Amino acid sequence: MGFTHARVGIINPEDRTKSVEIELLVDTGSLYTIVPKSVLGSLGVEPLGSRRFKTADGRLIERGVGEVLTSLLGDRRHTPVAFGEEGDASVLGTTALEIFGLEVDPTTRRLRPATLLLLTFGGGPARATRRPRTRKPSPHYTTGELNRLIDGLCHPLFIHQCGC
């Protein structure tokens, strides 16, 4: 099993003339994208606050967080970013992947467009594309159904914040 990397443009959202392209490890277990603070500082990006993060070995650490304009696969979006310290991995996190509507193909280990989920309530255009029900609707999920839903959303090779 290998890793997925992506070439990502990091742009100062307040001065778009300041940008850099870096390679990031795609980490589906990390919520934030983590970029070295030296890179963000060279672009003039300042932290907007700080957050606590739990490391793989269970330690709690604090990192600055902010926002950048991210360029990925020909598209640009504003994404949250954590200011990485020396020793921190530089990663593209799940929040950025969701903002871009992307996921990792488990077979090819490449980024691909994700099937986006949308919760709808009754009527409207969503009915025209919905598959017919094969059983009566239930107001509650069984434990087995919830476990299958969670298993379908979480990749078994990564440590997740959901604790799966």
C-alpha positions in Angstrom: 0.0 0.0 0.0 1.4 3.4 -0.9 0.8 7.0 -0.2 -1.0 9.7 -2.1 0.7 13.0 -2.8 -0.6 16.1 -4.4 1.0 19.2 -5.9 -0.9 22.1 -4.3 -0.7 25.9 -4.8 -0.7 27.9 -1.6 -1.7 31.5 -2.2 -2.0 34.5 0.2 -5.7 35.4 -0.1 -5.0 39.0 0.6 -2.1 39.3 -1.9 -2.5 36.8 -4.7 0.9 37.7 -6.1 2.4 35.8 -3.2 2.2 32.0 -3.9 4.1 28.8 -3.8 3.6 25.3 -5.1 4.4 22.5 -2.7 3.8 18.7 -2.6 1.6 17.5 0.3 0.9 14.0 1.6 -2.9 13.4 1.3 -4.0 12.5 4.8 -7.6 11.4 5.1 -7.1 11.1 8.9 -6.2 14.8 9.3 -8.9 17.5 9.5 -6.6 20.4 8.7 -4.1 20.9 5.9 -0.8 21.5 7.5 1.8 23.7 5.8 5.2 24.7 7.4 4.8 28.0 9.1 8.0 29.1 7.4 6.3 28.7 4.0 3.1 30.5 5.2 5.3 33.3 6.7 7.2 33.8 3.4 3.8 34.4 1.8 2.7 36.9 4.5 0.0 34.6 5.8 -0.6 35.2 9.5 -2.4 32.9 12.0 -6.0 34.0 12.8 -6.0 31.9 16.0 -4.8 28.6 17.4 -6.2 25.1 17.9 -5.2 22.0 19.9 -4.3 18.9 18.0 -3.8 15.3 19.2 -0.7 13.6 17.8 -0.6 9.9 16.8 1.2 9.2 20.1 -1.6 10.9 22.1 0.2 14.2 22.9 -1.8 17.4 22.8 -0.1 20.2 20.9 -1.2 23.7 19.9 -0.7 25.2 16.4 -1.6 28.4 14.7 -4.4 28.2 12.2 -5.4 30.5 9.4 -6.8 30.6 5.9 -5.2 30.4 2.5 -6.3 30.3 -1.1 -5.5 26.7 -2.3 -5.0 25.7 -5.9 -5.6 22.0 -6.7 -6.2 20.2 -10.0 -6.9 23.5 -11.8 -9.4 24.8 -9.2 -9.1 27.4 -6.4 -10.8 27.5 -3.1 -10.3 29.1 0.3 -9.3 26.5 2.9 -8.3 26.4 6.5 -4.6 25.7 7.3 -2.5 24.8 10.3 0.9 26.3 10.7 3.2 23.3 10.9 6.3 23.3 13.2 9.6 21.5 12.6 8.8 17.8 12.7 5.2 18.1 11.6 4.2 16.4 8.4 3.0 18.6 5.6 -0.4 17.2 4.7 -3.5 17.9 2.7 -6.4 17.3 5.1 -10.0 16.1 4.7 -11.5 19.6 5.0 -9.7 20.8 1.9 -10.6 17.5 0.1 -14.3 18.1 0.9 -14.2 21.8 -0.1 -12.8 20.7 -3.5 -15.2 17.8 -3.7 -12.4 15.2 -3.9 -11.6 11.8 -2.5 -8.8 9.3 -2.7 -9.4 6.4 -5.0 -8.3 3.4 -2.9 -7.3 1.4 -6.0 -5.2 4.0 -7.9 -4.3 6.1 -4.9 -5.2 9.2 -6.9 -7.5 12.1 -6.2 -10.9 11.8 -8.0 -14.2 13.7 -7.8 -16.2 12.5 -4.9 -19.9 11.6 -4.9 -21.2 14.3 -2.7 -23.9 13.6 -0.2 -26.9 15.8 0.3 -29.7 15.3 2.9 -33.1 16.3 1.5 -36.5 16.3 3.2 -39.4 15.3 1.0 -40.6 17.0 -2.3 -38.6 19.0 -4.7 -36.3 18.0 -7.6 -34.5 15.4 -5.4 -37.4 13.0 -5.8 -37.0 12.7 -9.5 -33.5 11.2 -9.1 -34.1 9.1 -6.0 -34.2 5.3 -6.4 -37.4 3.5 -5.5 -37.4 2.2 -1.9 -37.1 -1.5 -1.5 -38.3 -1.6 2.1 -40.4 0.5 4.4 -38.6 3.7 5.7 -37.4 3.5 9.3 -37.2 6.6 11.4 -34.1 5.2 13.1 -31.0 3.4 12.0 -30.1 0.1 13.6 -26.7 -0.3 15.1 -25.6 -2.5 12.2 -26.8 0.1 9.7 -24.9 2.9 11.5 -21.7 0.7 11.6 -22.0 0.1 7.8 -22.4 3.8 7.2 -19.4 4.6 9.3 -17.3 1.8 7.7 -18.2 3.2 4.3 -17.0 6.7 5.3 -13.8 5.8 7.1 -10.6 4.3 5.6 -9.2 1.5 7.8 -5.6 2.4 7.2 -5.7 5.8 8.9 -6.3 7.0 12.5 -9.5 9.0 12.5 -10.9 11.6 14.9 -14.1 9.6 14.9 -12.3 6.8 16.8 -13.2 4.1 14.4 
